[in-house]
Amino acid sequence: MSTAHETRVLGLPMRDVTQDAGEEMTYECFECGNIVVDPTTVGNCPECGGELRNRGMPIE
């Protein structure tokens, strides 16, 4: 039986990811592909100033 925080896709459980404060997150620049690892939310790429995405979150 599924709970409020669990979804089943092809019979496999998918759960919400919990993120701990201070946990290092991996970000990737949309412009140059630079990878940034930082425990805080990063605004823009330190290399080119492009927009960063959190690699832990799916792109839809």
Secondary structure, DSSP 8 states (H G I E B T S, - for coil): ---TTEEEETTEEEE-----TT--EEEEETTT--EEEESS---B-TTT--BEEETTS---
